[in-house]
Amino acid sequence: MSRDRRTMPLHFNRYVAGAQSPGVILLRKAIPISKAIEELALIWSASEADEWIDRLVWIPL
């Protein structure tokens, strides 16, 4: 999980061009920590790890 909204997407795209990533979750600015935890719990309970390979997503979804 990262809050590096400015540079992380660029770095992530460069990385996945040559390697596999387990995925990255970015937090939108000023998201309450309780909301971030709820979203992470939803992701964890409703999906499998292999569904997130090479994906970059923003929380809240």
N, CA, C and O atoms as CSV, one atom per row, in Angstrom:
chain,resi,resn,atom,element,x,y,z
A,1,MET,N,N,0.854,-1.150,0.000
A,1,MET,CA,C,0.000,0.000,0.000
A,1,MET,C,C,0.910,1.227,0.000
A,1,MET,O,O,1.970,1.236,0.627
A,2,SER,N,N,0.477,2.248,-0.709
A,2,SER,CA,C,1.296,3.449,-0.817
A,2,SER,C,C,0.420,4.688,-0.878
A,2,SER,O,O,-0.734,4.625,-1.303
A,3,ARG,N,N,0.972,5.808,-0.452
A,3,ARG,CA,C,0.325,7.111,-0.629
A,3,ARG,C,C,1.071,7.940,-1.678
A,3,ARG,O,O,0.764,9.117,-1.871
A,4,ASP,N,N,2.030,7.343,-2.341
A,4,ASP,CA,C,2.822,8.045,-3.353
A,4,ASP,C,C,2.029,8.115,-4.656
A,4,ASP,O,O,2.298,7.376,-5.603
A,5,ARG,N,N,1.060,9.006,-4.686
A,5,ARG,CA,C,0.142,9.102,-5.819
A,5,ARG,C,C,0.779,9.733,-7.042
A,5,ARG,O,O,0.337,9.497,-8.166
A,6,ARG,N,N,1.803,10.523,-6.834
A,6,ARG,CA,C,2.406,11.251,-7.948
A,6,ARG,C,C,3.344,10.366,-8.774
A,6,ARG,O,O,3.253,10.351,-10.002
A,7,THR,N,N,4.229,9.644,-8.126
A,7,THR,CA,C,5.245,8.907,-8.877
A,7,THR,C,C,5.034,7.404,-8.937
A,7,THR,O,O,5.554,6.748,-9.839
A,8,MET,N,N,4.284,6.845,-8.000
A,8,MET,CA,C,4.131,5.386,-7.963
A,8,MET,C,C,3.521,4.812,-9.243
A,8,MET,O,O,4.022,3.799,-9.732
A,9,PRO,N,N,2.466,5.405,-9.812
A,9,PRO,CA,C,1.922,4.819,-11.045
A,9,PRO,C,C,2.974,4.718,-12.160
A,9,PRO,O,O,3.018,3.711,-12.866
A,10,LEU,N,N,3.806,5.724,-12.326
A,10,LEU,CA,C,4.848,5.689,-13.350
A,10,LEU,C,C,5.860,4.583,-13.046
A,10,LEU,O,O,6.206,3.800,-13.931
A,11,HIS,N,N,6.327,4.516,-11.817
A,11,HIS,CA,C,7.290,3.483,-11.431
A,11,HIS,C,C,6.681,2.087,-11.588
A,11,HIS,O,O,7.343,1.158,-12.051
A,12,PHE,N,N,5.425,1.956,-11.201
A,12,PHE,CA,C,4.750,0.666,-11.313
A,12,PHE,C,C,4.670,0.223,-12.767
A,12,PHE,O,O,4.980,-0.926,-13.080
A,13,ASN,N,N,4.260,1.117,-13.655
A,13,ASN,CA,C,4.158,0.766,-15.071
A,13,ASN,C,C,5.508,0.376,-15.659
A,13,ASN,O,O,5.594,-0.550,-16.466
A,14,ARG,N,N,6.543,1.070,-15.261
A,14,ARG,CA,C,7.884,0.705,-15.724
A,14,ARG,C,C,8.281,-0.678,-15.214
A,14,ARG,O,O,8.852,-1.484,-15.950
A,15,TYR,N,N,7.974,-0.937,-13.962
A,15,TYR,CA,C,8.344,-2.217,-13.367
A,15,TYR,C,C,7.628,-3.379,-14.045
A,15,TYR,O,O,8.265,-4.365,-14.416
A,16,VAL,N,N,6.312,-3.276,-14.212
A,16,VAL,CA,C,5.555,-4.397,-14.779
A,16,VAL,C,C,5.822,-4.594,-16.262
A,16,VAL,O,O,5.427,-5.611,-16.831
A,17,ALA,N,N,6.478,-3.648,-16.889
A,17,ALA,CA,C,6.856,-3.849,-18.293
A,17,ALA,C,C,7.909,-4.949,-18.415
A,17,ALA,O,O,8.049,-5.559,-19.475
A,18,GLY,N,N,8.651,-5.206,-17.331
A,18,GLY,CA,C,9.698,-6.210,-17.407
A,18,GLY,C,C,9.656,-7.272,-16.334
A,18,GLY,O,O,10.489,-8.178,-16.332
A,19,ALA,N,N,8.707,-7.182,-15.420
A,19,ALA,CA,C,8.628,-8.147,-14.325
A,19,ALA,C,C,7.187,-8.247,-13.849
A,19,ALA,O,O,6.336,-7.441,-14.226
A,20,GLN,N,N,6.927,-9.238,-13.023
A,20,GLN,CA,C,5.582,-9.420,-12.480
A,20,GLN,C,C,5.516,-8.811,-11.082
A,20,GLN,O,O,6.456,-8.922,-10.294
A,21,SER,N,N,4.401,-8.174,-10.795
A,21,SER,CA,C,4.185,-7.539,-9.498
A,21,SER,C,C,2.992,-8.191,-8.809
A,21,SER,O,O,2.037,-8.590,-9.477
A,22,PRO,N,N,3.032,-8.305,-7.489
A,22,PRO,CA,C,1.853,-8.797,-6.782
A,22,PRO,C,C,0.722,-7.769,-6.763
A,22,PRO,O,O,-0.382,-8.068,-6.307
A,23,GLY,N,N,0.992,-6.567,-7.253
A,23,GLY,CA,C,-0.003,-5.500,-7.291
A,23,GLY,C,C,0.318,-4.399,-6.293
A,23,GLY,O,O,1.090,-4.592,-5.354
A,24,VAL,N,N,-0.290,-3.246,-6.516
A,24,VAL,CA,C,-0.080,-2.083,-5.645
A,24,VAL,C,C,-1.438,-1.447,-5.378
A,24,VAL,O,O,-2.267,-1.310,-6.278
A,25,ILE,N,N,-1.645,-1.068,-4.135
A,25,ILE,CA,C,-2.856,-0.356,-3.738
A,25,ILE,C,C,-2.452,1.035,-3.299
A,25,ILE,O,O,-1.632,1.196,-2.395
A,26,LEU,N,N,-3.029,2.042,-3.939
A,26,LEU,CA,C,-2.747,3.443,-3.610
A,26,LEU,C,C,-3.922,4.030,-2.840
A,26,LEU,O,O,-5.079,3.703,-3.104
A,27,LEU,N,N,-3.615,4.892,-1.895
A,27,LEU,CA,C,-4.657,5.557,-1.112
A,27,LEU,C,C,-4.947,6.932,-1.695
A,27,LEU,O,O,-4.034,7.712,-1.967
A,28,ARG,N,N,-6.218,7.212,-1.878
A,28,ARG,CA,C,-6.603,8.556,-2.306
A,28,ARG,C,C,-6.332,9.530,-1.167
A,28,ARG,O,O,-6.357,9.169,0.010
A,29,LYS,N,N,-6.073,10.767,-1.551
A,29,LYS,CA,C,-5.729,11.804,-0.574
A,29,LYS,C,C,-6.843,11.962,0.468
A,29,LYS,O,O,-8.029,11.981,0.141
A,30,ALA,N,N,-6.431,12.073,1.704
A,30,ALA,CA,C,-7.323,12.357,2.834
A,30,ALA,C,C,-8.339,11.258,3.125
A,30,ALA,O,O,-9.366,11.534,3.746
A,31,ILE,N,N,-8.089,10.028,2.700
A,31,ILE,CA,C,-9.003,8.946,3.045
A,31,ILE,C,C,-8.845,8.635,4.535
A,31,ILE,O,O,-7.724,8.489,5.020
A,32,PRO,N,N,-9.938,8.534,5.247
A,32,PRO,CA,C,-9.831,8.156,6.658
A,32,PRO,C,C,-9.258,6.742,6.787
A,32,PRO,O,O,-9.566,5.870,5.975
A,33,ILE,N,N,-8.437,6.521,7.793
A,33,ILE,CA,C,-7.813,5.211,7.959
A,33,ILE,C,C,-8.868,4.121,8.124
A,33,ILE,O,O,-8.664,2.991,7.680
A,34,SER,N,N,-9.990,4.449,8.758
A,34,SER,CA,C,-11.058,3.456,8.923
A,34,SER,C,C,-11.610,3.013,7.576
A,34,SER,O,O,-11.904,1.833,7.383
A,35,LYS,N,N,-11.752,3.945,6.647
A,35,LYS,CA,C,-12.241,3.612,5.304
A,35,LYS,C,C,-11.213,2.757,4.565
A,35,LYS,O,O,-11.586,1.798,3.890
A,36,ALA,N,N,-9.936,3.085,4.680
A,36,ALA,CA,C,-8.875,2.297,4.040
A,36,ALA,C,C,-8.888,0.866,4.574
A,36,ALA,O,O,-8.748,-0.087,3.807
A,37,ILE,N,N,-9.055,0.716,5.882
A,37,ILE,CA,C,-9.100,-0.618,6.480
A,37,ILE,C,C,-10.310,-1.395,5.976
A,37,ILE,O,O,-10.195,-2.578,5.659
A,38,GLU,N,N,-11.454,-0.753,5.900
A,38,GLU,CA,C,-12.665,-1.408,5.383
A,38,GLU,C,C,-12.446,-1.900,3.952
A,38,GLU,O,O,-12.800,-3.031,3.621
A,39,GLU,N,N,-11.868,-1.054,3.112
A,39,GLU,CA,C,-11.625,-1.412,1.717
A,39,GLU,C,C,-10.637,-2.580,1.615
A,39,GLU,O,O,-10.841,-3.501,0.824
A,40,LEU,N,N,-9.568,-2.537,2.417
A,40,LEU,CA,C,-8.594,-3.631,2.403
A,40,LEU,C,C,-9.222,-4.938,2.866
A,40,LEU,O,O,-8.941,-5.997,2.304
A,41,ALA,N,N,-10.071,-4.870,3.886
A,41,ALA,CA,C,-10.756,-6.070,4.366
A,41,ALA,C,C,-11.676,-6.626,3.287
A,41,ALA,O,O,-11.770,-7.842,3.120
A,42,LEU,N,N,-12.353,-5.752,2.557
A,42,LEU,CA,C,-13.220,-6.185,1.462
A,42,LEU,C,C,-12.402,-6.869,0.367
A,42,LEU,O,O,-12.781,-7.934,-0.121
A,43,ILE,N,N,-11.300,-6.267,-0.011
A,43,ILE,CA,C,-10.422,-6.855,-1.027
A,43,ILE,C,C,-9.952,-8.228,-0.572
A,43,ILE,O,O,-9.996,-9.187,-1.342
A,44,TRP,N,N,-9.503,-8.329,0.674
A,44,TRP,CA,C,-8.978,-9.576,1.212
A,44,TRP,C,C,-10.045,-10.669,1.234
A,44,TRP,O,O,-9.756,-11.821,0.907
A,45,SER,N,N,-11.276,-10.319,1.617
A,45,SER,CA,C,-12.324,-11.328,1.764
A,45,SER,C,C,-13.015,-11.703,0.456
A,45,SER,O,O,-13.579,-12.791,0.346
A,46,ALA,N,N,-12.976,-10.824,-0.522
A,46,ALA,CA,C,-13.763,-11.053,-1.739
A,46,ALA,C,C,-12.932,-11.394,-2.966
A,46,ALA,O,O,-13.475,-11.471,-4.068
A,47,SER,N,N,-11.631,-11.599,-2.804
A,47,SER,CA,C,-10.807,-11.903,-3.978
A,47,SER,C,C,-9.649,-12.812,-3.596
A,47,SER,O,O,-9.398,-13.075,-2.420
A,48,GLU,N,N,-8.963,-13.274,-4.607
A,48,GLU,CA,C,-7.773,-14.112,-4.435
A,48,GLU,C,C,-6.545,-13.303,-4.821
A,48,GLU,O,O,-6.633,-12.373,-5.623
A,49,ALA,N,N,-5.411,-13.657,-4.253
A,49,ALA,CA,C,-4.170,-12.917,-4.511
A,49,ALA,C,C,-3.830,-12.858,-5.991
A,49,ALA,O,O,-3.349,-11.831,-6.470
A,50,ASP,N,N,-4.071,-13.948,-6.727
A,50,ASP,CA,C,-3.698,-13.946,-8.150
A,50,ASP,C,C,-4.551,-12.993,-8.989
A,50,ASP,O,O,-4.196,-12.698,-10.130
A,51,GLU,N,N,-5.656,-12.512,-8.450
A,51,GLU,CA,C,-6.478,-11.526,-9.163
A,51,GLU,C,C,-5.833,-10.142,-9.169
A,51,GLU,O,O,-6.238,-9.273,-9.940
A,52,TRP,N,N,-4.837,-9.935,-8.318
A,52,TRP,CA,C,-4.228,-8.620,-8.158
A,52,TRP,C,C,-2.875,-8.505,-8.846
A,52,TRP,O,O,-2.252,-7.444,-8.822
A,53,ILE,N,N,-2.418,-9.590,-9.457
A,53,ILE,CA,C,-1.116,-9.570,-10.120
A,53,ILE,C,C,-1.097,-8.471,-11.192
A,53,ILE,O,O,-1.999,-8.373,-12.024
A,54,ASP,N,N,-0.057,-7.662,-11.142
A,54,ASP,CA,C,0.171,-6.575,-12.104
A,54,ASP,C,C,-0.925,-5.521,-12.131
A,54,ASP,O,O,-1.089,-4.831,-13.137
A,55,ARG,N,N,-1.674,-5.383,-11.051
A,55,ARG,CA,C,-2.718,-4.368,-10.981
A,55,ARG,C,C,-2.328,-3.248,-10.047
A,55,ARG,O,O,-1.683,-3.473,-9.023
A,56,LEU,N,N,-2.717,-2.055,-10.399
A,56,LEU,CA,C,-2.571,-0.877,-9.561
A,56,LEU,C,C,-3.984,-0.344,-9.358
A,56,LEU,O,O,-4.665,-0.019,-10.331
A,57,VAL,N,N,-4.428,-0.251,-8.122
A,57,VAL,CA,C,-5.783,0.221,-7.828
A,57,VAL,C,C,-5.731,1.322,-6.776
A,57,VAL,O,O,-4.763,1.451,-6.027
A,58,TRP,N,N,-6.786,2.097,-6.744
A,58,TRP,CA,C,-6.926,3.189,-5.791
A,58,TRP,C,C,-7.972,2.841,-4.756
A,58,TRP,O,O,-9.003,2.255,-5.087
A,59,ILE,N,N,-7.719,3.195,-3.504
A,59,ILE,CA,C,-8.714,3.076,-2.443
A,59,ILE,C,C,-9.160,4.487,-2.096
A,59,ILE,O,O,-8.299,5.350,-1.919
A,60,PRO,N,N,-10.472,4.780,-1.986
A,60,PRO,CA,C,-11.538,3.806,-2.108
A,60,PRO,C,C,-11.713,3.355,-3.556
A,60,PRO,O,O,-11.420,4.074,-4.511
A,61,LEU,N,N,-12.210,2.115,-3.663
A,61,LEU,CA,C,-12.408,1.515,-4.994
A,61,LEU,C,C,-13.438,2.273,-5.790
A,61,LEU,O,O,-13.729,1.908,-6.929
